[in-house]
Amino acid sequence: MTSKTGNAAKEPYNLETERDFWRIYLRLIYAVGVKLNPREEDVLSFILAGVPEIDYFSSPNSKHLKQTVKISNSEVTRLKQSLKSKGLIEKDTNVPTRSLVNLQKFIKTKGKVEFTFPLTIGV
């Protein structure tokens, strides 16, 4: 999934997989504050589309992460440290923080997500 600009930005994103949903969702909730690079988005959306209580950064689960997201062993380590430093992965268990897990469970239970962007424009 790539960024869209110009007229293409008006077209809806094609959300074919749950990973696509999480990638867009992460871009929206982290638009202000914590910034995620595309590889961090890939890894975190992979984890949130799966079972977040699993440590995907350690064997044997890291194999599936590496194959799906197409990253090397060194990238797994680098991305794990980066996501930990941003407070998105628990330091001791290598799983998403409780707040992300709760968010994932809430969204999967609700089955529908709506965003409202209140905007006041002054003249």
C-alpha positions in Angstrom: 0.0 0.0 0.0 1.4 3.4 -1.0 0.7 6.9 -0.1 -1.7 8.6 -2.5 -1.4 12.3 -3.6 -3.3 14.6 -5.8 -6.5 13.2 -7.4 -5.6 9.7 -6.4 -5.9 10.8 -2.7 -9.6 11.1 -3.2 -10.0 7.5 -4.1 -10.8 5.1 -1.3 -8.0 2.7 -0.1 -8.5 -0.9 -1.2 -8.7 -2.8 2.1 -8.3 -6.4 0.9 -6.8 -7.8 4.1 -7.0 -7.1 7.8 -3.4 -6.0 7.7 -4.5 -3.3 5.2 -7.1 -2.1 7.7 -4.5 -2.0 10.6 -2.0 -0.1 8.4 -4.6 2.7 7.6 -5.8 2.7 11.2 -2.3 3.1 12.6 -1.6 6.0 10.2 -4.7 7.7 11.5 -4.2 7.3 15.2 -0.5 8.1 14.9 -0.8 11.1 12.6 0.0 13.3 15.6 2.6 12.2 18.1 4.4 8.9 17.6 5.5 8.5 14.0 5.7 5.1 12.4 7.8 4.4 9.4 6.4 2.1 6.7 8.3 -1.0 8.0 7.0 -0.4 11.6 3.5 -0.1 10.1 4.0 -3.4 8.3 5.2 -5.2 11.4 2.6 -3.7 13.8 -0.3 -4.3 11.3 0.9 -7.9 10.9 0.8 -8.4 14.6 -2.5 -6.8 15.2 -4.1 -8.8 12.3 -2.9 -11.9 14.1 -2.8 -13.0 17.7 -1.2 -10.1 19.6 -0.4 -12.2 22.6 2.2 -14.1 20.5 5.8 -13.0 20.4 6.4 -12.6 16.7 9.9 -11.4 17.3 11.2 -14.7 18.5 11.5 -18.2 16.9 9.5 -20.0 15.7 6.9 -17.2 15.2 9.5 -14.7 13.7 9.7 -17.0 10.7 6.1 -16.2 9.7 6.7 -12.5 10.3 9.8 -12.4 8.2 8.2 -14.3 5.3 5.0 -12.3 5.3 6.5 -8.8 5.8 9.6 -9.7 3.8 12.2 -8.6 6.3 15.6 -10.0 7.4 16.7 -11.2 10.9 18.5 -8.0 11.5 15.4 -6.0 10.5 13.3 -8.0 13.0 15.7 -7.0 15.8 15.9 -3.4 14.7 12.1 -3.0 14.3 11.5 -4.7 17.7 13.8 -2.2 19.4 12.3 0.7 17.6 8.7 -0.3 18.5 9.8 -0.8 22.1 11.4 2.6 22.2 8.1 4.1 20.9 6.2 2.4 23.7 4.2 0.1 21.3 5.7 -3.2 22.3 6.2 -4.4 25.9 9.8 -4.4 26.8 9.7 -7.8 28.6 7.3 -9.9 26.5 7.8 -8.5 22.9 4.0 -8.3 22.5 1.9 -5.1 21.8 1.1 -2.9 24.8 -2.1 -3.7 26.7 -3.7 -0.6 25.3 -3.1 -1.8 21.7 -4.3 -5.3 22.5 -7.5 -3.8 24.1 -8.0 -1.6 21.0 -7.6 -4.6 18.7 -10.1 -6.6 20.7 -12.6 -3.7 20.8 -12.4 -3.2 17.1 -12.7 -6.9 16.3 -15.7 -7.2 18.7 -17.4 -4.1 17.3 -16.8 -5.1 13.7 -17.1 -1.5 12.5 -15.0 1.6 12.9 -16.1 5.1 12.1 -13.9 8.2 12.3 -15.2 11.7 12.9 -12.9 14.6 12.4 -14.4 17.7 14.0 -13.1 20.8 12.3 -13.9 24.4 12.9 -12.9 26.8 10.2 -12.6 30.5 11.1 -13.2 33.2 8.6 
